[in-house]
């Protein structure tokens, strides 16, 4: 005989047993459903952990964005004028900086920017793509009569474009991969960097095997020819023009070192690569050897060939094979010495001890009497002795053998601005402001 629990429903035994079993089954089913309605601990963790991870990643990204914005605000400070105790106004220039992408890749006739955007360079303002035939017509079939310059990297022709624009058209020598690389670098940098102190790139041609660069025309040619009077018919540069050129060259390097992101190291800064417009305003050219750096103060150290740099090696390159932005500062000091003395950097026709301009000039630059003896005789004493001493002091720090002792180009610009601002609107040799000093050999 089966025994049923006390809470079993009443009725006949067989019916009662079936009712109890059915009732018990329903109770178990409801209990299981109740258990399924409450999530387990593992399920909760599987949901919470991914959510927390996503929030942490989002917070980290937000923090990085905020830090970058804060850093950019520090560099985008507007220029301020600081009044010094000497009564001169010095400019504290830390303007917004220019950003550009990596070197382009070539696809058939056109260059393209960084791989992410794939923007053709023709999209950049002012840069056009020319065919070889168009440039052949512009130069009269690359006539020898239109040659205005020759160098290690190519021949430069004067040409007239189809719209009437007079331009300097450079037919680049393609010497293996090096020539191709320099062509790409120059197109890339000058299509993205825009400054009144850099020669403007109007366009380029990459038509089959031909490589040409089209620049704005600078009618007065290279500074080197005017300082050293390659053409004896040219009038010597007066003191005011030399000061202006010194400031404009300094502003060009300041732009490359301090305002471009990342820093651009020119690596071939010299008087023959400084061109003069119809008003003798200076602009820097020849970026085939330029390299991109990352550090604002010194730039990314770079190595490799310097193309046609020749005797213009800064001391650190000769000893280590490395260059920084301070190497450009050294070469700027060399140009400043050329403007002061009228001498070329290396002259084997001079007596021993005077053949290398920097080593000869450096110990004399801090001696007032010897500085006067160094001055270019073609100036005929028409300069301000006070300004001469200040410019000599700038040159002295720029050509220091130790790179760390050389100034930033921003400091050079700030030192030259008051000198140029104090120049009269028009310079004449009879101006009472200029002190005549008898030149000495």
TIBATI-915132 format. One record per residue (C-alpha): residue number from 1; x, y, z. Coordinates in Angstrom, 1 decimal. Layout:
N
<mise->NUM u->X v->Y w->Z>
...
% end
This chain:
441
<mise->1 u->0.0 v->0.0 w->0.0>
<mise->2 u->1.4 v->3.4 w->-1.0>
<mise->3 u->1.6 v->6.1 w->1.5>
<mise->4 u->0.9 v->9.7 w->0.3>
<mise->5 u->2.1 v->12.9 w->2.1>
<mise->6 u->-0.3 v->14.7 w->4.4>
<mise->7 u->-0.6 v->17.6 w->1.9>
<mise->8 u->-1.7 v->15.3 w->-0.9>
<mise->9 u->-5.2 v->16.1 w->-2.3>
<mise->10 u->-8.1 v->14.0 w->-1.1>
<mise->11 u->-10.0 v->11.4 w->-3.2>
<mise->12 u->-9.7 v->7.9 w->-4.3>
<mise->13 u->-6.1 v->6.6 w->-3.8>
<mise->14 u->-5.3 v->6.0 w->-7.6>
<mise->15 u->-6.7 v->9.4 w->-8.6>
<mise->16 u->-5.1 v->11.1 w->-5.7>
<mise->17 u->-1.7 v->9.7 w->-6.6>
<mise->18 u->-2.0 v->10.9 w->-10.2>
<mise->19 u->-3.1 v->14.4 w->-9.0>
<mise->20 u->-0.2 v->14.6 w->-6.6>
<mise->21 u->2.3 v->13.6 w->-9.3>
<mise->22 u->0.9 v->16.2 w->-11.6>
<mise->23 u->1.0 v->18.9 w->-8.9>
<mise->24 u->4.6 v->18.0 w->-8.0>
<mise->25 u->5.7 v->18.2 w->-11.7>
<mise->26 u->4.1 v->21.7 w->-12.1>
<mise->27 u->5.9 v->22.9 w->-8.9>
<mise->28 u->9.3 v->21.7 w->-10.2>
<mise->29 u->8.7 v->23.3 w->-13.5>
<mise->30 u->7.9 v->26.7 w->-11.9>
<mise->31 u->11.0 v->26.4 w->-9.7>
<mise->32 u->13.2 v->25.9 w->-12.7>
<mise->33 u->11.6 v->28.9 w->-14.5>
<mise->34 u->12.2 v->31.0 w->-11.4>
<mise->35 u->15.9 v->29.9 w->-11.4>
<mise->36 u->16.3 v->30.8 w->-15.1>
<mise->37 u->15.0 v->34.3 w->-14.5>
<mise->38 u->17.9 v->35.2 w->-12.2>
<mise->39 u->21.3 v->35.6 w->-14.2>
<mise->40 u->24.3 v->33.9 w->-12.8>
<mise->41 u->27.5 v->35.6 w->-11.6>
<mise->42 u->29.5 v->34.5 w->-14.7>
<mise->43 u->26.8 v->36.0 w->-17.0>
<mise->44 u->27.0 v->39.3 w->-15.2>
<mise->45 u->30.8 v->39.5 w->-15.4>
<mise->46 u->30.7 v->38.7 w->-19.1>
<mise->47 u->28.5 v->41.7 w->-19.7>
<mise->48 u->30.2 v->44.2 w->-17.3>
<mise->49 u->33.9 v->43.5 w->-18.3>
<mise->50 u->33.5 v->44.5 w->-22.0>
<mise->51 u->31.5 v->47.6 w->-21.1>
<mise->52 u->34.2 v->48.7 w->-18.6>
<mise->53 u->37.0 v->48.0 w->-21.2>
<mise->54 u->35.2 v->50.1 w->-23.8>
<mise->55 u->34.8 v->53.0 w->-21.4>
<mise->56 u->38.5 v->52.9 w->-20.5>
<mise->57 u->39.6 v->53.0 w->-24.1>
<mise->58 u->37.2 v->55.9 w->-24.8>
<mise->59 u->38.5 v->57.8 w->-21.8>
<mise->60 u->42.1 v->57.2 w->-22.9>
<mise->61 u->41.4 v->58.4 w->-26.4>
<mise->62 u->39.7 v->61.5 w->-25.0>
<mise->63 u->42.7 v->62.2 w->-22.8>
<mise->64 u->45.1 v->62.0 w->-25.8>
<mise->65 u->43.0 v->64.4 w->-27.8>
<mise->66 u->42.9 v->66.9 w->-25.0>
<mise->67 u->46.7 v->66.7 w->-24.5>
<mise->68 u->47.3 v->67.3 w->-28.2>
<mise->69 u->45.0 v->70.3 w->-28.3>
<mise->70 u->46.7 v->71.7 w->-25.2>
<mise->71 u->50.1 v->71.3 w->-26.9>
<mise->72 u->48.9 v->72.9 w->-30.1>
<mise->73 u->47.6 v->75.9 w->-28.2>
<mise->74 u->51.0 v->76.5 w->-26.7>
<mise->75 u->52.7 v->76.7 w->-30.1>
<mise->76 u->49.9 v->78.9 w->-31.6>
<mise->77 u->50.8 v->82.0 w->-29.6>
<mise->78 u->50.5 v->85.2 w->-31.5>
<mise->79 u->53.5 v->87.5 w->-31.9>
<mise->80 u->54.2 v->90.0 w->-29.2>
<mise->81 u->56.4 v->93.1 w->-29.1>
<mise->82 u->58.7 v->93.3 w->-26.2>
<mise->83 u->60.2 v->96.7 w->-25.3>
<mise->84 u->63.7 v->96.3 w->-24.0>
<mise->85 u->65.7 v->98.6 w->-21.8>
<mise->86 u->67.8 v->99.7 w->-24.8>
<mise->87 u->64.7 v->101.2 w->-26.4>
<mise->88 u->64.6 v->98.7 w->-29.3>
<mise->89 u->61.5 v->96.7 w->-30.1>
<mise->90 u->62.2 v->93.0 w->-30.3>
<mise->91 u->59.6 v->90.6 w->-31.7>
<mise->92 u->58.6 v->87.4 w->-29.8>
<mise->93 u->57.5 v->85.4 w->-32.8>
<mise->94 u->55.9 v->82.1 w->-32.2>
<mise->95 u->53.2 v->81.9 w->-34.9>
<mise->96 u->51.2 v->78.9 w->-35.9>
<mise->97 u->53.1 v->76.2 w->-37.6>
<mise->98 u->52.6 v->74.5 w->-41.0>
<mise->99 u->51.8 v->70.8 w->-41.1>
<mise->100 u->52.4 v->68.5 w->-44.0>
<mise->101 u->52.4 v->64.8 w->-44.7>
<mise->102 u->55.1 v->62.4 w->-45.7>
<mise->103 u->56.8 v->62.2 w->-49.0>
<mise->104 u->54.6 v->61.3 w->-52.0>
<mise->105 u->54.3 v->58.1 w->-54.0>
<mise->106 u->54.4 v->58.2 w->-57.7>
<mise->107 u->51.7 v->56.7 w->-59.8>
<mise->108 u->52.3 v->57.1 w->-63.6>
<mise->109 u->52.6 v->60.9 w->-64.1>
<mise->110 u->51.3 v->62.2 w->-60.8>
<mise->111 u->52.5 v->62.3 w->-57.2>
<mise->112 u->50.2 v->61.4 w->-54.3>
<mise->113 u->50.5 v->62.4 w->-50.7>
<mise->114 u->50.4 v->60.1 w->-47.7>
<mise->115 u->48.8 v->56.7 w->-48.2>
<mise->116 u->45.8 v->57.5 w->-46.1>
<mise->117 u->44.4 v->60.4 w->-48.0>
<mise->118 u->45.7 v->59.6 w->-51.5>
<mise->119 u->45.3 v->63.3 w->-52.5>
<mise->120 u->47.1 v->64.3 w->-55.7>
<mise->121 u->49.5 v->67.2 w->-55.4>
<mise->122 u->47.5 v->69.0 w->-58.1>
<mise->123 u->45.0 v->69.6 w->-55.4>
<mise->124 u->47.4 v->71.8 w->-53.5>
<mise->125 u->47.0 v->75.5 w->-54.2>
<mise->126 u->49.1 v->76.9 w->-57.0>
<mise->127 u->50.8 v->73.6 w->-58.0>
<mise->128 u->50.2 v->72.5 w->-61.6>
<mise->129 u->51.1 v->69.4 w->-63.6>
<mise->130 u->52.8 v->70.2 w->-67.0>
<mise->131 u->53.6 v->67.9 w->-69.9>
<mise->132 u->57.0 v->67.8 w->-71.3>
<mise->133 u->55.8 v->69.2 w->-74.6>
<mise->134 u->54.3 v->72.3 w->-72.8>
<mise->135 u->57.7 v->73.1 w->-71.2>
<mise->136 u->59.6 v->72.4 w->-74.4>
<mise->137 u->57.5 v->75.1 w->-76.1>
<mise->138 u->57.9 v->77.4 w->-73.1>
<mise->139 u->61.7 v->77.3 w->-73.4>
<mise->140 u->62.0 v->77.4 w->-77.1>
<mise->141 u->63.0 v->73.8 w->-77.3>
<mise->142 u->65.3 v->74.2 w->-74.2>
<mise->143 u->67.4 v->76.6 w->-76.2>
<mise->144 u->70.9 v->77.4 w->-74.9>
<mise->145 u->70.0 v->81.1 w->-75.2>
<mise->146 u->67.4 v->80.6 w->-72.4>
<mise->147 u->69.8 v->79.0 w->-69.9>
<mise->148 u->70.0 v->81.1 w->-66.7>
<mise->149 u->71.8 v->78.6 w->-64.4>
<mise->150 u->73.6 v->75.3 w->-64.3>
<mise->151 u->74.3 v->73.1 w->-61.3>
<mise->152 u->75.0 v->69.6 w->-60.2>
<mise->153 u->71.3 v->68.7 w->-60.2>
<mise->154 u->70.2 v->70.2 w->-63.5>
<mise->155 u->70.0 v->73.1 w->-65.9>
<mise->156 u->67.6 v->76.0 w->-65.3>
<mise->157 u->65.9 v->77.8 w->-68.3>
<mise->158 u->63.9 v->80.9 w->-68.5>
<mise->159 u->60.6 v->80.2 w->-70.0>
<mise->160 u->57.2 v->81.7 w->-70.7>
<mise->161 u->54.2 v->79.5 w->-69.9>
<mise->162 u->51.0 v->79.4 w->-72.0>
<mise->163 u->49.3 v->81.9 w->-69.8>
<mise->164 u->52.2 v->84.4 w->-70.2>
<mise->165 u->53.8 v->83.7 w->-66.8>
<mise->166 u->57.6 v->84.0 w->-66.9>
<mise->167 u->59.1 v->81.1 w->-65.0>
<mise->168 u->62.3 v->79.4 w->-64.1>
<mise->169 u->62.2 v->75.8 w->-65.5>
<mise->170 u->64.6 v->73.3 w->-64.1>
<mise->171 u->65.5 v->70.2 w->-66.1>
<mise->172 u->66.5 v->67.8 w->-63.4>
<mise->173 u->69.4 v->65.4 w->-64.0>
<mise->174 u->68.2 v->61.9 w->-63.2>
<mise->175 u->71.2 v->60.1 w->-61.8>
<mise->176 u->69.7 v->56.9 w->-60.6>
<mise->177 u->67.5 v->56.6 w->-57.6>
<mise->178 u->69.2 v->59.6 w->-55.9>
<mise->179 u->68.0 v->62.1 w->-58.6>
<mise->180 u->64.5 v->60.6 w->-58.5>
<mise->181 u->64.4 v->60.9 w->-54.7>
<mise->182 u->65.6 v->64.5 w->-54.7>
<mise->183 u->62.9 v->65.4 w->-57.3>
<mise->184 u->60.2 v->63.8 w->-55.1>
<mise->185 u->61.4 v->65.6 w->-52.0>
<mise->186 u->61.4 v->69.0 w->-53.7>
<mise->187 u->57.9 v->68.6 w->-55.2>
<mise->188 u->56.5 v->67.3 w->-51.9>
<mise->189 u->58.0 v->70.0 w->-49.6>
<mise->190 u->57.5 v->73.0 w->-51.8>
<mise->191 u->53.9 v->72.1 w->-52.7>
<mise->192 u->53.1 v->72.0 w->-49.0>
<mise->193 u->55.3 v->74.7 w->-47.5>
<mise->194 u->54.3 v->78.3 w->-48.3>
<mise->195 u->56.3 v->81.2 w->-47.1>
<mise->196 u->57.3 v->84.6 w->-48.7>
<mise->197 u->60.9 v->83.6 w->-47.9>
<mise->198 u->60.9 v->80.4 w->-50.0>
<mise->199 u->60.9 v->80.3 w->-53.8>
<mise->200 u->57.4 v->79.3 w->-54.9>
<mise->201 u->56.9 v->76.1 w->-56.8>
<mise->202 u->54.5 v->76.7 w->-59.7>
<mise->203 u->54.4 v->73.2 w->-61.0>
<mise->204 u->56.2 v->70.1 w->-62.1>
<mise->205 u->56.5 v->67.5 w->-64.9>
<mise->206 u->56.9 v->63.8 w->-64.4>
<mise->207 u->56.2 v->62.9 w->-68.0>
<mise->208 u->57.6 v->59.4 w->-68.8>
<mise->209 u->61.4 v->59.7 w->-68.1>
<mise->210 u->61.4 v->63.5 w->-67.9>
<mise->211 u->61.6 v->65.3 w->-64.6>
<mise->212 u->61.2 v->69.1 w->-64.5>
<mise->213 u->60.4 v->71.7 w->-61.8>
<mise->214 u->58.8 v->75.0 w->-62.5>
<mise->215 u->59.5 v->77.9 w->-60.1>
<mise->216 u->58.7 v->81.6 w->-59.9>
<mise->217 u->61.2 v->83.6 w->-61.8>
<mise->218 u->63.8 v->85.5 w->-59.7>
<mise->219 u->65.2 v->88.1 w->-62.2>
<mise->220 u->68.3 v->89.1 w->-60.1>
<mise->221 u->69.6 v->85.5 w->-59.9>
<mise->222 u->71.7 v->84.1 w->-57.0>
<mise->223 u->73.1 v->86.0 w->-54.1>
<mise->224 u->76.5 v->84.4 w->-54.7>
<mise->225 u->76.9 v->86.2 w->-58.0>
<mise->226 u->76.2 v->89.6 w->-56.5>
<mise->227 u->78.4 v->89.2 w->-53.4>
<mise->228 u->81.4 v->88.0 w->-55.4>
<mise->229 u->80.6 v->90.0 w->-58.5>
<mise->230 u->80.8 v->87.1 w->-61.0>
<mise->231 u->79.5 v->89.6 w->-63.5>
<mise->232 u->81.7 v->92.7 w->-63.1>
<mise->233 u->79.0 v->94.9 w->-64.5>
<mise->234 u->76.8 v->94.3 w->-61.5>
<mise->235 u->76.9 v->97.0 w->-58.8>
<mise->236 u->78.1 v->95.9 w->-55.4>
<mise->237 u->75.3 v->95.3 w->-52.8>
<mise->238 u->75.0 v->98.2 w->-50.4>
<mise->239 u->74.9 v->97.8 w->-46.6>
<mise->240 u->71.2 v->98.2 w->-46.2>
<mise->241 u->70.5 v->95.6 w->-48.9>
<mise->242 u->72.9 v->93.1 w->-47.2>
<mise->243 u->71.1 v->93.6 w->-43.9>
<mise->244 u->67.7 v->93.0 w->-45.4>
<mise->245 u->69.0 v->89.9 w->-47.2>
<mise->246 u->70.4 v->88.6 w->-43.9>
<mise->247 u->67.1 v->89.0 w->-42.2>
<mise->248 u->65.1 v->87.4 w->-45.0>
<mise->249 u->67.4 v->84.4 w->-45.0>
<mise->250 u->67.0 v->84.0 w->-41.3>
<mise->251 u->63.3 v->84.2 w->-41.6>
<mise->252 u->63.3 v->81.4 w->-44.2>
<mise->253 u->65.3 v->79.1 w->-41.8>
<mise->254 u->63.1 v->80.1 w->-38.9>
<mise->255 u->60.1 v->79.0 w->-40.9>
<mise->256 u->61.6 v->75.6 w->-41.7>
<mise->257 u->62.9 v->75.0 w->-38.2>
<mise->258 u->60.4 v->76.6 w->-35.9>
<mise->259 u->57.0 v->76.7 w->-37.7>
<mise->260 u->56.9 v->73.7 w->-40.0>
<mise->261 u->55.7 v->70.4 w->-38.4>
<mise->262 u->57.8 v->68.4 w->-38.5>
<mise->263 u->61.0 v->70.4 w->-38.7>
<mise->264 u->62.6 v->70.7 w->-42.1>
<mise->265 u->66.4 v->70.7 w->-42.3>
<mise->266 u->67.6 v->72.3 w->-45.5>
<mise->267 u->71.1 v->70.8 w->-45.5>
<mise->268 u->72.3 v->72.8 w->-48.5>
<mise->269 u->71.9 v->76.4 w->-47.4>
<mise->270 u->74.4 v->78.6 w->-49.2>
<mise->271 u->74.6 v->81.9 w->-51.1>
<mise->272 u->74.1 v->80.2 w->-54.5>
<mise->273 u->70.8 v->78.8 w->-53.3>
<mise->274 u->69.5 v->82.2 w->-52.2>
<mise->275 u->67.8 v->83.9 w->-55.1>
<mise->276 u->66.9 v->87.6 w->-55.4>
<mise->277 u->63.8 v->89.1 w->-57.0>
<mise->278 u->63.5 v->92.4 w->-58.9>
<mise->279 u->63.7 v->94.3 w->-55.6>
<mise->280 u->66.6 v->92.2 w->-54.3>
<mise->281 u->64.4 v->90.5 w->-51.8>
<mise->282 u->65.8 v->87.1 w->-50.9>
<mise->283 u->64.2 v->83.7 w->-51.1>
<mise->284 u->65.7 v->80.3 w->-50.4>
<mise->285 u->65.7 v->77.6 w->-53.0>
<mise->286 u->67.0 v->74.1 w->-53.7>
<mise->287 u->65.3 v->71.6 w->-51.4>
<mise->288 u->66.5 v->68.4 w->-53.0>
<mise->289 u->68.8 v->67.6 w->-50.1>
<mise->290 u->66.3 v->68.6 w->-47.4>
<mise->291 u->65.2 v->66.1 w->-44.8>
<mise->292 u->62.3 v->66.1 w->-42.3>
<mise->293 u->63.0 v->66.0 w->-38.6>
<mise->294 u->60.8 v->65.7 w->-35.5>
<mise->295 u->62.4 v->67.7 w->-32.7>
<mise->296 u->61.6 v->71.5 w->-32.7>
<mise->297 u->65.0 v->72.6 w->-31.3>
<mise->298 u->67.5 v->70.4 w->-33.1>
<mise->299 u->65.5 v->68.4 w->-35.6>
<mise->300 u->65.8 v->64.7 w->-36.3>
<mise->301 u->69.4 v->63.8 w->-36.8>
<mise->302 u->69.9 v->62.7 w->-40.4>
<mise->303 u->72.7 v->61.1 w->-42.3>
<mise->304 u->73.5 v->60.4 w->-46.0>
<mise->305 u->74.9 v->62.2 w->-49.0>
<mise->306 u->74.7 v->66.0 w->-49.2>
<mise->307 u->74.6 v->66.1 w->-53.0>
<mise->308 u->76.6 v->69.1 w->-54.2>
<mise->309 u->77.3 v->70.6 w->-50.8>
<mise->310 u->81.1 v->70.4 w->-51.3>
<mise->311 u->83.1 v->72.5 w->-48.8>
<mise->312 u->80.0 v->73.6 w->-46.9>
<mise->313 u->80.1 v->70.8 w->-44.4>
<mise->314 u->79.5 v->71.9 w->-40.8>
<mise->315 u->82.1 v->70.5 w->-38.4>
<mise->316 u->79.7 v->67.8 w->-36.9>
<mise->317 u->79.1 v->66.3 w->-40.4>
<mise->318 u->82.8 v->65.9 w->-41.0>
<mise->319 u->83.3 v->64.1 w->-37.7>
<mise->320 u->80.0 v->62.2 w->-37.3>
<mise->321 u->78.2 v->62.2 w->-40.6>
<mise->322 u->75.1 v->63.6 w->-38.8>
<mise->323 u->73.2 v->66.8 w->-39.3>
<mise->324 u->70.6 v->68.7 w->-37.3>
<mise->325 u->68.8 v->72.1 w->-37.7>
<mise->326 u->71.9 v->73.6 w->-36.0>
<mise->327 u->73.9 v->72.6 w->-39.1>
<mise->328 u->71.7 v->74.9 w->-41.1>
<mise->329 u->72.5 v->77.6 w->-38.5>
<mise->330 u->76.2 v->77.1 w->-39.2>
<mise->331 u->75.7 v->77.4 w->-42.9>
<mise->332 u->73.7 v->80.6 w->-42.3>
<mise->333 u->76.6 v->82.0 w->-40.4>
<mise->334 u->78.8 v->81.2 w->-43.4>
<mise->335 u->76.5 v->83.2 w->-45.7>
<mise->336 u->76.5 v->86.1 w->-43.1>
<mise->337 u->80.4 v->86.1 w->-43.3>
<mise->338 u->80.2 v->86.3 w->-47.1>
<mise->339 u->77.9 v->89.3 w->-46.8>
<mise->340 u->80.3 v->91.0 w->-44.4>
<mise->341 u->83.6 v->90.2 w->-46.0>
<mise->342 u->82.8 v->89.6 w->-49.7>
<mise->343 u->85.0 v->86.4 w->-49.5>
<mise->344 u->84.1 v->83.0 w->-50.7>
<mise->345 u->84.0 v->80.1 w->-48.1>
<mise->346 u->87.1 v->78.4 w->-49.5>
<mise->347 u->89.7 v->80.3 w->-51.5>
<mise->348 u->92.9 v->78.4 w->-52.2>
<mise->349 u->94.3 v->81.5 w->-53.9>
<mise->350 u->94.7 v->83.3 w->-50.6>
<mise->351 u->97.7 v->82.9 w->-48.3>
<mise->352 u->97.7 v->80.0 w->-45.8>
<mise->353 u->95.6 v->80.8 w->-42.8>
<mise->354 u->93.1 v->82.8 w->-44.9>
<mise->355 u->91.9 v->80.1 w->-47.3>
<mise->356 u->89.0 v->78.9 w->-45.1>
<mise->357 u->86.7 v->81.8 w->-44.3>
<mise->358 u->85.3 v->80.5 w->-41.0>
<mise->359 u->88.6 v->79.6 w->-39.4>
<mise->360 u->90.1 v->82.9 w->-40.5>
<mise->361 u->87.1 v->85.1 w->-39.4>
<mise->362 u->86.1 v->83.5 w->-36.1>
<mise->363 u->88.9 v->84.8 w->-33.9>
<mise->364 u->88.5 v->88.3 w->-35.4>
<mise->365 u->84.7 v->88.7 w->-35.1>
<mise->366 u->84.8 v->89.7 w->-31.4>
<mise->367 u->87.6 v->92.3 w->-31.9>
<mise->368 u->86.1 v->95.6 w->-33.0>
<mise->369 u->89.2 v->96.8 w->-34.8>
<mise->370 u->89.8 v->93.5 w->-36.6>
<mise->371 u->86.1 v->93.4 w->-37.7>
<mise->372 u->86.5 v->96.7 w->-39.5>
<mise->373 u->89.5 v->95.3 w->-41.3>
<mise->374 u->87.4 v->92.3 w->-42.5>
<mise->375 u->84.7 v->94.4 w->-44.2>
<mise->376 u->84.1 v->93.9 w->-47.9>
<mise->377 u->86.2 v->96.7 w->-49.6>
<mise->378 u->83.4 v->97.3 w->-52.2>
<mise->379 u->81.3 v->98.9 w->-49.4>
<mise->380 u->83.8 v->101.7 w->-49.4>
<mise->381 u->83.2 v->102.4 w->-45.7>
<mise->382 u->79.5 v->103.1 w->-46.2>
<mise->383 u->78.0 v->101.3 w->-43.2>
<mise->384 u->77.1 v->101.8 w->-39.6>
<mise->385 u->80.0 v->100.6 w->-37.4>
<mise->386 u->77.6 v->99.8 w->-34.6>
<mise->387 u->75.5 v->97.6 w->-36.9>
<mise->388 u->78.6 v->96.0 w->-38.2>
<mise->389 u->79.7 v->94.9 w->-34.8>
<mise->390 u->76.3 v->93.5 w->-34.0>
<mise->391 u->76.1 v->91.5 w->-37.2>
<mise->392 u->79.6 v->90.2 w->-36.6>
<mise->393 u->78.6 v->89.0 w->-33.1>
<mise->394 u->75.6 v->87.1 w->-34.7>
<mise->395 u->77.9 v->85.5 w->-37.2>
<mise->396 u->80.3 v->84.5 w->-34.5>
<mise->397 u->77.7 v->82.5 w->-32.5>
<mise->398 u->76.3 v->80.9 w->-35.6>
<mise->399 u->79.6 v->79.4 w->-36.7>
<mise->400 u->80.6 v->78.0 w->-33.4>
<mise->401 u->82.3 v->74.6 w->-33.8>
<mise->402 u->80.0 v->73.1 w->-31.1>
<mise->403 u->76.5 v->72.8 w->-32.4>
<mise->404 u->75.0 v->73.3 w->-28.9>
<mise->405 u->76.4 v->76.8 w->-28.7>
<mise->406 u->74.7 v->78.0 w->-31.8>
<mise->407 u->71.5 v->79.9 w->-31.5>
<mise->408 u->68.0 v->79.1 w->-32.7>
<mise->409 u->67.0 v->80.9 w->-35.9>
<mise->410 u->64.2 v->82.7 w->-34.0>
<mise->411 u->66.9 v->84.3 w->-31.8>
<mise->412 u->68.8 v->85.4 w->-34.9>
<mise->413 u->65.7 v->86.9 w->-36.4>
<mise->414 u->64.9 v->88.8 w->-33.2>
<mise->415 u->68.4 v->90.2 w->-33.2>
<mise->416 u->68.3 v->91.4 w->-36.8>
<mise->417 u->64.8 v->92.9 w->-36.8>
<mise->418 u->65.8 v->96.1 w->-34.9>
<mise->419 u->68.8 v->96.6 w->-37.2>
<mise->420 u->66.6 v->96.4 w->-40.4>
<mise->421 u->63.8 v->98.5 w->-38.9>
<mise->422 u->66.3 v->101.3 w->-38.1>
<mise->423 u->67.4 v->101.6 w->-41.8>
<mise->424 u->66.2 v->104.7 w->-43.7>
<mise->425 u->63.5 v->104.2 w->-46.3>
<mise->426 u->66.0 v->104.9 w->-49.1>
<mise->427 u->69.7 v->104.4 w->-48.6>
<mise->428 u->72.2 v->106.9 w->-50.0>
<mise->429 u->76.0 v->107.0 w->-49.5>
<mise->430 u->75.7 v->110.6 w->-48.3>
<mise->431 u->73.3 v->109.8 w->-45.4>
<mise->432 u->74.6 v->111.3 w->-42.2>
<mise->433 u->73.4 v->108.3 w->-40.3>
<mise->434 u->76.2 v->106.1 w->-41.8>
<mise->435 u->79.6 v->106.5 w->-40.5>
<mise->436 u->82.4 v->106.3 w->-43.0>
<mise->437 u->85.2 v->104.0 w->-41.9>
<mise->438 u->88.3 v->103.7 w->-44.0>
<mise->439 u->88.5 v->100.1 w->-45.2>
<mise->440 u->91.7 v->98.2 w->-44.4>
<mise->441 u->93.2 v->95.2 w->-46.2>
% end
